[in-house]
Amino acid sequence: MAARTDVENLQNREPRDFIDNLISVMSWEEKLGQLQIAFRPQLEGAKELVRGGTGAVFWPRSAEATNELQRVAREETPHGIPLLVGLDVIHGQRTTFPVPLAQAASFDPAVAAADARTSAREAASGGVNWTFSPMMDVSRDPRWGRVVEGFGEDAYVNSVFGAAKVRAYQGQRLDDDGSILACAKHFVAYSQAEGGRDYNTVDVSTQRLRNTYMEPFRAAVEAGVATVMAAFNTVSGRPAHANTHLLTDVLKGEWGFDGVVVGDADGVVNLLDHGVAGTLRDALAQSYRAGLDVEMGGNAVSFNGVAAVTPEDVSLERVNDAVRRVLSLKYALGLFDNPYRNAAQEITAPTPDSRDAAREAAEKSLVLLKNDGGILPVPPGPLRVLLTGPYAQSTDHLGAWVQSFAAPSESLAEAIHRECPDWSVTVMEGTGFFKGNPEDHAAVAAAAAKHDLVVIAAGEPSALTGEASSRSDLRLPGDQEELIQAVAGTGTPFAVVMFNGRPLVTDAWIDSAPAVLEAWHLGIEGPAAVARALSGAVNPGGRLPMTFPRSSSQVPIYYDHENTGRPATHSASLDEDPGDVALMGPANTDDRYTSKYRDLPLGPRFPFGHGLSYTSFRYEGLRLLQQDLPLEALRAGERFRLDVTVANTGNRTGDEVTLVCIRDRVASLAQPTRRLRGFTRTTLDAGETATLTFELGWQDLGFWDNHGNYLVEPGEIEIHVGGNVEGDLHAVLELT
């Protein structure tokens, strides 16, 4: 108790002095206790962890219980060090926002920021001070279930959205009531798992690692992220949890990250199965030496104070550095002054304001994939509408990584009844997610003839997405495709609404469906957003943040691919005998010896950046203020500006997403055919015109080589601007 009194007296000193003095009076075991986070489901078990010296715990589900754990830490441990309290607050606490992949579809980082600020306020009110979000893994293989947690296939989009979420979680100051620590995860290349199989091997070149997978994390560090989580996978044969080059040389050294590196759940223990450590002691020692600061699992020191590693295993200097990082965050959070929350003010349910924010986010995340003949929006007036499919009455709209205590969603049927009162709605399930009956398909088809419109609510349940949810077959599960075909055969106009957490393969039915709305898993207000989009109260303006393949065998497929030495560039019929053509399907190009599949048309079904609207837009007047730019001026910080005009040429208000892409025509390493370097979302009334301005600089025009060098080389840079990655307008910048 005397030690704690001394520490309390030190709190009037400068933070560095306070922390150094605290470290000086801590034992080896007490230091190790600060370097682990552990979980016990019952409060009494969690209190034993805290009494044993564990410095971080998982949230015990209420402010009252959290206060009790903080009281134990303050009053019943030698130095009274408060706790970090962690939780996976991924896209909502009480108010569930769209899944992160859907947020990226908005192409508006304010959507991600709104989620993070709302989630931080709700979580912090209950005592959470650390979230394990955002996930910033660039995801190019939709078989991998965790694509739902990230911002899609593009490094720049991940960087912008991830940084926005970091800043919003952490607020202006970490000691503000509504701020919590953010955690950029998973460092690094976790999403590159072979075969899209979670936790699988990763083997990636240095230039790909730097240009694609590391860039979002660098952006997070620049945004001030407090913590970074190590990935489960290996990189060049070395597990990330014990990878000195990644955790110390790059993250802490090159990038100057001064926060905490935390392990993933049992990621240190997994070193034994990776085959790089023979014992748990060895695994812990390797991880701490490599730069890991906090082990997730509670293996560094037991609840009764027995250390798993010694100063011979990990140097005192390294342990002190890790402890200093942890204590610095606790100090910045204001926990040494007051670790408690007012339990009476804990937010335990969504508010009208949080629901409004979630609904706006859901509306902005919708993507109109197809709309032949203007089926959508549904015209006003009395209509007979048949709603069918497994999502017609399902309330499974919250998505992966939703809290068990989050407020539930309504069903699409309920939302349509409320938002579209003029419709006479008949609801027939038609099929389940996994099992159906041809007789039910026939019943739906028969009923369709008696209705003006059919809405098919199809998709994959959220249980098929997220961690440990890789899929080999990306089609709609069960017999949902057969239900769509049955409705298509009736001739009644229909629209398909897809609810899913990854890109799906739609080729078996997409040509038969006149209208398709991508609705993801949109959270608590998702059904209302969909109903409003069907009626026209909302004009969908989102774009795909991931490519939708034609076949599961076509993945990974992404827009910023290299050109290859034999690119396939146009579709035509091959000069083949009829038997060969019948076997292989439609041919792709005149030249057989080009990079393609012989049994698929060229390209994806829906590319990255695809999205339609109920109105139309036109681009004109692309202007570069400079046609050439010296490299030295660029290196010194000069940026070049481009202006472009976009006009709403339709008859209703709509949002247009404008993309700015570049292509380096000739470089020392093969470059992507397109690389996104800027985007914005603009709301325009019918007939309205706006001039948009973008600026690009040194960090936008170069690339990393295989030796860890960032290069901007002289030559021509193509600029492509418009509503898709190909661009409506084009220009060339000369770097000299």
C-alpha positions in Angstrom: 0.0 0.0 0.0 2.9 2.3 0.6 4.1 1.9 -2.9 0.7 2.9 -4.2 0.7 6.0 -2.0 4.1 7.0 -3.4 2.7 6.6 -7.0 -0.3 8.7 -6.2 2.1 11.4 -5.0 4.0 11.2 -8.3 1.0 12.0 -10.4 1.7 15.7 -10.2 4.9 15.2 -12.1 5.5 15.1 -15.9 4.1 12.0 -17.6 7.5 10.6 -18.5 8.8 11.1 -14.9 5.6 9.6 -13.5 5.9 6.5 -15.7 9.6 6.0 -15.2 9.3 6.3 -11.4 6.4 3.8 -11.5 8.5 1.3 -13.5 11.4 1.7 -11.1 9.3 0.3 -8.2 7.7 -2.6 -10.1 8.9 -6.1 -9.8 9.7 -8.3 -12.9 6.4 -10.2 -12.4 4.4 -7.0 -12.0 5.9 -5.7 -15.2 4.9 -8.9 -17.1 1.4 -8.5 -15.7 1.1 -5.3 -17.7 2.1 -7.1 -20.8 -0.8 -9.4 -21.2 -4.6 -9.2 -21.7 -6.7 -12.1 -20.4 -10.4 -13.1 -20.2 -12.5 -14.7 -17.6 -16.3 -14.9 -18.3 -17.3 -14.6 -14.6 -16.6 -11.4 -12.6 -15.0 -13.2 -9.7 -12.6 -15.0 -12.0 -11.8 -11.7 -13.6 -11.1 -10.1 -10.2 -8.6 -12.9 -9.5 -6.8 -12.1 -12.7 -6.6 -8.4 -11.7 -5.4 -9.3 -8.1 -2.7 -11.5 -9.8 -1.4 -8.5 -11.6 -2.9 -8.7 -15.1 -3.0 -5.2 -16.6 -5.6 -5.6 -19.2 -8.9 -7.6 -19.4 -11.8 -8.0 -21.7 -15.0 -6.1 -20.9 -17.2 -7.7 -18.3 -20.4 -6.5 -20.0 -21.4 -3.5 -17.8 -20.1 -0.3 -16.3 -20.8 -1.6 -12.8 -18.7 -4.7 -13.3 -16.0 -2.8 -15.0 -15.9 -0.3 -12.1 -15.5 -3.2 -9.7 -12.5 -4.6 -11.7 -11.0 -1.1 -11.7 -11.5 -0.8 -8.0 -9.7 -4.1 -7.4 -6.8 -2.8 -9.6 -6.6 0.5 -7.7 -7.1 -0.7 -4.2 -6.0 -4.3 -4.0 -2.8 -4.4 -6.1 0.6 -3.1 -5.0 0.8 0.0 -7.3 -2.9 0.7 -8.0 -2.3 0.6 -11.7 -5.7 0.9 -13.6 -6.8 -1.5 -16.3 -7.0 -1.4 -20.0 -10.5 -2.9 -20.8 -10.8 -4.3 -24.4 -13.6 -5.4 -26.6 -14.1 -6.1 -30.3 -16.2 -3.0 -31.1 -16.1 -3.5 -34.9 -19.2 -1.7 -36.3 -21.3 -0.9 -33.3 -21.8 -1.5 -29.6 -25.5 -1.0 -28.9 -26.2 0.6 -32.3 -25.0 -1.6 -35.1 -23.8 0.2 -38.2 -23.2 -1.5 -41.6 -20.4 -4.0 -41.7 -17.1 -2.3 -42.6 -17.1 -3.7 -46.2 -20.5 -2.0 -46.7 -19.2 1.2 -45.2 -16.4 1.2 -47.8 -19.1 0.9 -50.5 -20.2 4.4 -49.5 -16.9 5.8 -50.6 -17.5 8.4 -47.9 -15.1 8.1 -44.9 -17.6 10.2 -42.9 -19.7 7.0 -42.7 -16.9 5.1 -41.0 -16.2 8.0 -38.7 -19.9 8.2 -37.7 -19.8 4.5 -36.8 -16.6 4.9 -34.8 -17.7 8.0 -32.8 -21.1 6.4 -32.0 -19.5 3.1 -31.0 -16.8 4.8 -28.9 -19.4 6.8 -26.9 -21.5 3.8 -26.3 -18.6 1.5 -25.4 -16.8 4.0 -23.3 -19.9 4.7 -21.3 -19.8 1.1 -20.1 -16.1 1.1 -19.2 -14.5 -0.1 -22.5 -11.3 1.9 -23.2 -9.8 -0.2 -26.0 -11.3 -1.6 -29.2 -9.7 -4.1 -31.5 -10.7 -2.1 -34.7 -10.3 -1.1 -37.5 -9.3 -4.1 -39.6 -7.1 -2.7 -42.3 -6.3 -5.9 -44.3 -6.5 -5.3 -48.0 -8.8 -8.1 -49.1 -8.7 -9.5 -52.6 -10.0 -13.0 -52.1 -13.8 -13.1 -51.2 -13.4 -16.7 -50.2 -11.8 -15.4 -47.0 -14.6 -14.7 -44.5 -13.0 -11.7 -42.9 -13.3 -9.5 -46.0 -16.5 -8.4 -44.2 -14.5 -6.7 -41.5 -12.3 -4.6 -43.8 -12.6 -2.0 -46.4 -12.1 -4.0 -49.6 -9.5 -4.7 -52.2 -7.8 -1.3 -52.5 -4.9 0.0 -50.4 -5.9 3.6 -50.7 -9.5 3.1 -49.7 -8.4 1.0 -46.7 -5.9 3.8 -45.8 -8.5 6.6 -45.9 -11.3 4.7 -44.2 -9.0 3.1 -41.6 -7.5 6.5 -40.7 -10.9 8.1 -40.4 -12.0 5.4 -38.0 -8.9 5.7 -35.9 -9.3 9.4 -35.5 -13.0 9.0 -34.7 -12.5 6.3 -32.1 -9.8 8.2 -30.3 -11.3 11.7 -30.6 -9.6 14.9 -29.9 -8.1 13.6 -26.7 -7.9 10.1 -25.3 -9.0 11.3 -21.9 -12.3 12.6 -23.3 -15.3 10.7 -22.0 -16.3 9.3 -25.4 -12.8 8.3 -26.6 -11.3 4.8 -26.7 -8.0 3.4 -28.0 -8.1 2.2 -31.6 -6.2 -0.9 -32.9 -5.1 -1.3 -36.5 -5.2 -5.0 -37.3 -3.9 -7.4 -38.5 -0.2 -6.5 -39.2 0.4 -7.7 -41.8 -0.8 -9.5 -45.0 -3.3 -11.7 -43.1 -5.8 -11.3 -45.9 -3.3 -12.8 -48.5 -3.9 -16.3 -47.1 -3.4 -19.0 -49.7 -6.7 -20.3 -51.1 -8.7 -17.7 -49.1 -8.5 -20.1 -46.2 -8.3 -18.3 -42.8 -5.0 -18.6 -40.9 -3.3 -20.1 -43.9 0.2 -19.5 -45.3 1.2 -16.1 -46.7 4.0 -15.7 -49.2 4.3 -12.3 -50.7 7.1 -10.2 -52.4 8.5 -7.2 -50.6 7.1 -4.8 -53.2 3.6 -6.3 -52.9 3.9 -6.2 -49.2 4.9 -2.6 -49.2 2.7 -1.2 -51.9 -0.5 -3.1 -51.0 -0.7 -4.6 -47.5 1.5 -2.2 -45.4 0.2 1.1 -46.7 -3.0 1.2 -44.7 -1.1 0.5 -41.5 1.4 3.3 -42.3 -1.7 5.6 -42.7 -3.0 4.4 -39.4 0.3 5.3 -37.7 0.3 8.7 -39.3 -3.3 9.1 -38.0 -2.0 8.5 -34.4 -3.4 5.0 -33.9 -2.7 3.9 -30.3 -2.3 0.2 -30.8 -1.5 -2.3 -33.6 -2.4 -6.0 -33.6 0.0 -8.6 -35.0 -1.4 -11.0 -37.5 -1.8 -14.8 -37.2 0.1 -15.6 -40.4 3.7 -15.9 -41.4 5.4 -13.5 -43.7 8.3 -15.0 -45.6 8.2 -18.0 -43.3 8.3 -15.9 -40.0 5.1 -15.6 -38.0 4.1 -12.0 -37.5 3.9 -12.4 -33.7 7.7 -13.1 -33.6 8.8 -11.0 -36.7 11.4 -8.5 -35.6 11.7 -7.0 -39.0 8.0 -6.1 -39.1 7.3 -5.2 -35.5 10.5 -3.5 -34.6 12.5 -2.5 -37.7 9.5 -1.3 -39.7 6.6 -0.4 -37.4 8.5 1.0 -34.4 11.7 2.0 -36.2 11.0 3.2 -39.7 7.5 4.5 -39.0 8.2 5.7 -35.5 5.2 4.0 -33.9 5.3 4.7 -30.2 2.1 2.9 -29.2 1.5 -0.7 -28.1 1.7 -3.8 -30.3 -0.8 -6.4 -29.1 -1.0 -10.1 -30.1 -4.1 -11.7 -31.5 -6.0 -14.4 -29.5 -3.4 -17.1 -28.7 -1.2 -15.8 -31.5 1.9 -16.4 -29.3 0.8 -19.9 -28.4 0.3 -20.5 -32.1 4.1 -20.2 -32.6 4.3 -23.8 -31.3 2.0 -25.0 -34.2 3.9 -22.8 -36.7 6.9 -24.8 -35.6 9.2 -21.9 -34.7 9.0 -22.4 -31.0 9.4 -25.5 -28.9 7.8 -24.3 -25.6 5.4 -21.6 -24.5 8.3 -20.0 -22.7 10.2 -19.9 -26.0 7.2 -18.5 -27.9 6.7 -15.7 -25.3 10.4 -14.9 -25.4 10.6 -14.7 -29.1 7.5 -12.5 -29.3 8.5 -10.0 -26.7 12.0 -9.8 -28.2 10.6 -9.2 -31.7 8.6 -6.2 -30.5 5.3 -7.6 -29.2 4.2 -5.5 -26.2 1.0 -7.3 -25.0 0.3 -11.0 -25.3 -3.4 -11.9 -25.7 -4.2 -14.9 -23.7 -2.7 -14.3 -20.2 0.3 -16.6 -20.5 3.1 -14.2 -19.5 2.4 -14.4 -15.7 0.0 -16.6 -13.9 -2.8 -15.3 -11.7 -0.8 -16.2 -8.7 2.2 -14.2 -9.9 4.5 -16.8 -11.5 6.4 -15.4 -14.5 6.7 -17.5 -17.6 9.9 -15.8 -18.9 13.0 -14.5 -17.1 15.4 -11.6 -17.7 17.6 -14.2 -19.4 14.8 -14.8 -22.0 13.9 -11.2 -22.6 16.1 -8.2 -21.7 15.0 -5.9 -18.9 15.4 -3.0 -21.4 12.9 -4.6 -23.8 10.4 -5.3 -21.0 10.7 -1.8 -19.6 10.1 -0.4 -23.1 6.9 -2.5 -23.4 5.7 -1.5 -20.0 6.4 2.2 -20.7 4.2 1.9 -23.8 1.3 0.4 -21.9 1.5 2.8 -19.0 1.7 5.7 -21.3 -1.6 4.8 -22.9 -3.2 4.4 -19.5 -1.9 7.8 -18.5 -3.2 9.3 -21.8 -6.6 7.8 -21.2 -6.7 9.6 -17.8 -7.1 6.3 -16.0 -4.6 7.2 -13.2 -6.8 10.1 -12.4 -10.2 8.4 -12.7 -10.7 4.9 -14.1 -14.4 4.7 -13.2 -17.5 5.3 -15.2 -20.9 6.6 -14.0 -22.9 3.4 -14.2 -26.2 5.4 -14.2 -25.1 7.0 -17.4 -24.1 3.8 -19.3 -25.7 3.8 -22.8 -27.5 0.5 -23.0 -29.8 1.0 -26.1 -29.7 3.0 -29.3 -30.9 6.6 -29.2 -32.9 8.4 -31.9 -29.6 10.2 -32.9 -27.6 7.0 -33.1 -30.4 5.3 -35.2 -30.4 8.3 -37.5 -26.7 8.0 -38.0 -26.9 4.2 -38.6 -29.7 4.7 -41.1 -27.8 7.4 -43.0 -24.8 5.1 -43.1 -26.9 2.2 -44.4 -28.5 4.3 -47.1 -25.1 5.5 -48.3 -23.7 1.9 -48.4 -26.3 0.6 -50.9 -25.0 -0.3 -54.4 -27.3 -0.6 -57.4 -25.7 -3.3 -59.5 -28.2 -3.6 -62.3 -31.4 -1.8 -63.3 -32.6 -2.8 -66.7 -35.7 -1.0 -67.9 -35.8 1.3 -64.8 -37.5 -1.4 -62.7 -36.3 0.6 -59.7 -37.4 2.7 -58.0 -40.8 1.3 -57.8 -43.3 4.0 -59.1 -45.6 5.7 -56.5 -49.1 4.5 -56.1 -51.0 1.4 -55.0 -49.1 -1.7 -56.1 -49.3 -5.4 -55.4 -45.9 -6.5 -54.3 -44.8 -10.1 -53.6 -41.8 -10.3 -51.2 -40.0 -13.6 -51.1 -36.7 -15.2 -50.2 -34.9 -16.1 -47.0 -34.3 -12.5 -46.1 -38.0 -11.5 -46.5 -38.7 -12.0 -42.8 -35.3 -12.6 -41.4 -33.8 -10.2 -38.8 -30.2 -11.3 -39.5 -29.1 -7.9 -40.7 -26.5 -6.9 -38.1 -23.7 -8.9 -39.7 -20.5 -10.5 -38.4 -18.8 -9.4 -35.2 -22.0 -8.0 -33.8 -22.4 -7.8 -30.0 -24.7 -10.3 -28.4 -26.2 -7.4 -26.4 -26.8 -5.1 -29.5 -30.3 -4.0 -30.2 -32.0 -6.3 -32.8 -33.0 -5.4 -36.3 -36.4 -5.5 -37.8 -37.1 -7.6 -40.9 -37.4 -6.3 -44.5 -41.1 -7.1 -44.5 -41.7 -5.0 -41.4 -39.7 -2.1 -42.9 -41.6 -2.2 -46.2 -45.0 -2.2 -44.5 -43.9 0.9 -42.6 -42.0 2.8 -45.3 -44.2 1.9 -48.3 -47.8 2.1 -47.0 -49.3 2.3 -50.5 -48.1 -1.2 -51.4 -50.2 -4.3 -50.9 -47.5 -6.7 -49.8 -47.7 -10.5 -49.8 -44.9 -12.3 -48.0 -43.8 -15.9 -49.0 -40.5 -17.3 -47.8 -40.0 -19.3 -51.0 -36.9 -21.0 -49.6 -34.6 -21.0 -46.6 -31.0 -20.1 -46.5 -29.8 -23.6 -46.9 -32.8 -25.8 -47.7 -35.8 -25.4 -49.9 -38.6 -27.2 -51.7 -39.4 -27.1 -55.4 -43.1 -27.0 -54.4 -42.4 -23.7 -52.6 -40.7 -22.3 -55.7 -43.8 -23.2 -57.8 -46.1 -21.6 -55.3 -44.1 -18.3 -55.5 -44.1 -18.5 -59.3 -47.9 -19.0 -59.3 -48.4 -16.0 -56.9 -46.1 -13.8 -58.9 -48.6 -13.7 -61.8 -51.1 -12.0 -59.4 -48.7 -9.2 -58.5 -47.2 -6.1 -60.1 -43.7 -6.7 -58.8 -41.7 -9.4 -57.0 -38.9 -8.5 -54.6 -36.6 -11.4 -53.9 -34.6 -10.9 -50.7 -31.7 -13.3 -51.1 -28.2 -13.6 -49.6 -25.9 -15.4 -47.2 -26.5 -15.4 -43.4 -24.0 -13.5 -41.3 -22.9 -16.8 -39.7 -21.2 -17.6 -43.1 -19.0 -14.5 -42.8 -16.3 -13.3 -40.5 -13.4 -15.1 -38.8 -13.0 -18.8 -39.6 -15.7 -18.5 -42.2 -13.9 -19.2 -45.5 -16.1 -20.4 -48.4 -15.0 -22.4 -51.4 -18.3 -21.7 -53.3 -19.3 -18.1 -53.6 -22.8 -18.7 -55.0 -25.9 -18.0 -53.0 -26.3 -20.9 -50.6 -29.1 -23.5 -50.8 -31.5 -23.3 -53.7 -31.9 -19.5 -53.8 -30.7 -19.5 -57.4 -33.6 -21.8 -58.3 -36.1 -19.5 -56.6 -34.8 -16.6 -58.7 -35.0 -18.6 -61.9 -38.6 -19.7 -61.0 -39.6 -16.0 -60.6 -37.8 -15.0 -63.8 -39.8 -17.6 -65.7 -43.1 -15.9 -64.9 -42.5 -12.7 -66.8 -43.5 -10.6 -63.8 -41.1 -7.7 -63.2 -38.8 -8.4 -60.2 -35.8 -7.1 -58.3 -33.3 -9.1 -56.3 -31.9 -7.6 -53.1 -28.8 -9.3 -51.9 -27.7 -9.3 -48.2 -24.2 -10.6 -47.8 -20.8 -9.9 -46.3 -18.6 -10.7 -49.3 -18.7 -10.5 -53.1 -20.9 -13.3 -54.4 -21.0 -15.2 -57.7 -24.2 -14.3 -59.6 -23.6 -15.7 -63.1 -26.2 -18.5 -62.9 -29.1 -15.9 -62.6 -27.8 -12.4 -63.1 -28.8 -12.2 -66.8 -32.4 -13.1 -65.9 -32.7 -10.5 -63.2 -33.6 -7.0 -64.5 -32.7 -5.2 -61.2 -30.2 -6.1 -58.5 -29.6 -4.1 -55.3 -26.5 -4.9 -53.2 -27.6 -4.4 -49.6 -24.8 -6.2 -47.6 -25.4 -6.6 -43.9 -26.4 -3.0 -43.1 -27.0 -3.1 -39.4 -29.9 -2.1 -37.3 -31.4 0.3 -39.8 -30.6 -1.8 -42.9 -34.1 -3.0 -43.7 -35.4 0.6 -43.5 -32.7 1.8 -45.9 -33.5 -0.9 -48.4 -37.3 -0.2 -48.3 -36.5 3.5 -48.9 -34.3 2.7 -51.8 -36.9 0.4 -53.4 -39.5 3.2 -53.1 -37.2 5.9 -54.4 -37.0 7.9 -51.1 -33.3 7.0 -51.3 -31.2 7.0 -54.5 -28.4 4.4 -54.2 -25.0 6.0 -54.7 -22.5 3.4 -53.4 -19.8 1.7 -55.4 -18.3 -1.8 -55.0 -15.2 -1.8 -52.8 -14.4 -5.3 -54.0 -14.7 -7.0 -57.4 -17.5 -9.5 -57.9 -16.1 -12.5 -59.9 -17.9 -14.5 -62.5 -16.8 -17.8 -60.9 -15.3 -18.9 -57.6 -12.4 -20.2 -59.7 -11.6 -16.7 -60.9 -10.4 -15.4 -57.5 -8.4 -13.6 -56.5 -9.4 -10.9 -58.9 -9.0 -7.2 -58.4 -8.9 -4.0 -60.4 -5.3 -2.9 -59.8 -3.6 -5.9 -61.5 -0.5 -5.8 -63.6 -0.9 -5.8 -67.3 1.2 -8.9 -67.8 3.3 -9.5 -70.9 0.4 -11.0 -72.8 -2.7 -9.1 -71.8 -6.1 -10.1 -73.1 -7.8 -6.9 -74.1 -10.9 -7.5 -76.1 -13.6 -10.1 -76.7 -14.0 -12.1 -79.9 -14.5 -15.7 -81.0 -11.6 -18.0 -81.4 -11.2 -20.0 -84.6 -11.9 -23.3 -83.0 -13.9 -26.4 -84.0 -17.5 -26.4 -82.7 -16.9 -29.3 -80.4 -14.0 -27.5 -78.7 -16.1 -24.3 -78.4 -19.1 -26.2 -76.9 -16.8 -27.8 -74.4 -14.9 -24.7 -73.3 -17.7 -22.1 -73.6 -17.4 -18.6 -75.2 -13.9 -17.6 -76.2 -12.3 -14.3 -75.1 -10.0 -12.8 -77.7 -8.6 -13.3 -81.2 -5.2 -14.2 -79.8 -5.3 -17.5 -77.9 -2.0 -17.0 -76.2 -3.0 -14.2 -73.8 -3.8 -14.2 -70.1 -7.4 -15.3 -69.7 -9.7 -18.2 -68.9 -10.9 -20.0 -72.0 -14.2 -20.8 -70.4 -15.1 -17.3 -69.1 -15.6 -13.9 -70.7 -12.9 -11.4 -69.9 -12.9 -9.6 -66.6 -15.2 -9.8 -63.6 -19.0 -9.7 -63.5 -19.0 -6.4 -61.6 -15.7 -4.5 -61.2 -14.4 -2.5 -58.3 -16.0 0.9 -58.3 -19.2 -0.3 -60.1 -22.5 1.2 -59.1 -25.5 2.7 -60.8 -28.0 5.4 -59.8 -31.6 6.4 -60.5 -30.2 9.5 -62.2 -27.3 10.0 -64.6 -24.0 12.1 -64.6 -21.6 13.6 -67.1 -18.0 14.6 -66.8 -16.3 17.3 -68.7 -13.5 19.9 -68.5 -10.6 17.8 -67.0 -7.8 20.3 -66.5 -4.3 19.8 -65.1 -2.9 23.0 -63.7 0.6 21.6 -64.6 1.4 19.4 -67.6 4.9 18.6 -66.3 6.4 18.6 -62.8 10.1 18.3 -61.8 10.8 15.4 -59.4 12.7 17.6 -57.0 9.8 20.0 -56.6 7.5 17.0 -56.0 10.0 15.6 -53.4 10.1 19.0 -51.7 6.3 18.9 -51.1 4.9 20.5 -54.2 1.6 19.0 -55.3 -0.2 19.1 -58.6 -3.9 20.0 -58.9 -6.5 18.8 -61.3 -10.1 20.1 -61.8 -13.0 18.3 -63.3 -16.7 19.2 -63.7 -19.5 16.8 -63.0 -23.1 17.4 -63.9 -26.3 15.6 -62.8 -28.0 15.1 -66.2 -31.0 13.2 -64.8 -34.3 14.2 -63.3 -33.7 13.5 -59.6 -31.1 14.2 -56.9 -28.3 11.7 -56.6 -24.8 11.0 -55.3 -21.9 10.6 -57.7 -18.7 8.9 -56.6 -15.7 10.3 -58.6 -12.5 8.3 -58.8 -9.1 9.5 -59.7 -6.8 6.8 -60.9 -3.2 6.8 -62.3 -1.1 4.6 -64.4 2.7 4.8 -64.6 3.3 4.0 -68.3 7.0 2.9 -68.0 8.6 2.0 -64.6 11.5 -0.1 -63.3 8.9 -2.5 -61.8 5.7 -3.6 -63.6 2.9 -1.3 -62.4 -0.9 -1.7 -62.0 -3.1 -0.9 -65.0 -4.9 1.5 -62.6 -4.2 2.7 -59.1 -6.7 4.8 -57.1 -5.3 7.9 -55.7 -8.3 10.0 -54.8 -12.1 9.8 -54.5 -15.0 11.9 -53.4 -18.8 11.6 -53.1 -20.9 14.5 -54.3 -24.6 15.1 -53.9 -26.1 16.9 -56.9 -29.7 18.0 -57.5 -31.2 17.4 -61.0 -29.4 19.7 -63.5 -26.8 20.8 -60.9 -23.1 21.0 -61.8 -20.1 21.0 -59.6 -16.3 21.5 -60.1 -14.2 19.1 -58.1 -10.6 19.6 -57.2 -8.0 16.9 -56.4 -4.4 17.3 -55.4 -1.7 14.6 -55.8 1.9 14.6 -54.5 5.0 12.6 -53.9 3.3 9.8 -52.0 0.7 9.3 -54.7 2.9 8.9 -57.7 5.6 6.4 -56.6 6.0 2.8 -55.5 8.1 0.6 -53.3 10.7 -1.7 -54.8 11.9 -5.1 -53.5 14.6 -3.5 -51.4 12.4 -1.3 -49.3 13.0 1.8 -51.3 10.3 4.3 -52.3 10.7 5.5 -55.9 9.2 8.2 -58.0 10.6 7.9 -61.4 10.6 10.3 -64.4 8.2 9.6 -67.2 4.5 9.9 -68.1 1.7 9.3 -65.6 -1.7 8.7 -67.0 -4.5 10.4 -65.1 -8.0 8.9 -65.4 -11.0 10.6 -63.8 -14.7 9.7 -63.7 -17.3 7.5 -62.3 -15.3 4.3 -62.7 -11.7 3.1 -62.6 -11.4 3.3 -66.3 -12.2 7.0 -66.2 -14.5 9.1 -68.3 -11.8 11.7 -68.9 -8.0 11.3 -69.3 -4.8 13.4 -69.2 -1.1 12.8 -69.0 1.4 14.3 -66.5 5.1 14.4 -67.3 7.5 13.9 -64.4 10.9 15.3 -65.2 
